[in-house]
Amino acid sequence: MANLNKIKQMNDTQIQEWLRKVGRENVEKLGMAMLGECDEVQDLIYKNMSQRAGEMLRKDINKYKMKGMNEKYISSCAAEMEKLF
């Protein structure tokens, strides 16, 4: 199963470069991918985003949690985000 654990090995500059690759067009997929991640990975991502973007992403993730998203879809989103490393 794909995951974003590689972020734990990256410094802030590398995470920010990765987030630029993710871009606005993939924010929904990033949010989906983050559903399956531990708090440490999520915190590293939020730390390297603007406060506003982080707040918007948190709201989206909370919506996804309430919908009970499919694990296969979450995994496929994580795989797409992982390709951008």
Summary of the structure (lengths in Angstrom):
residues: 85
radius of gyration: 11.7
end to end distance: 15.9
largest distance: 33.2
contacts: 227
relative contact order: 0.24
helix: 79%
strand: 0%
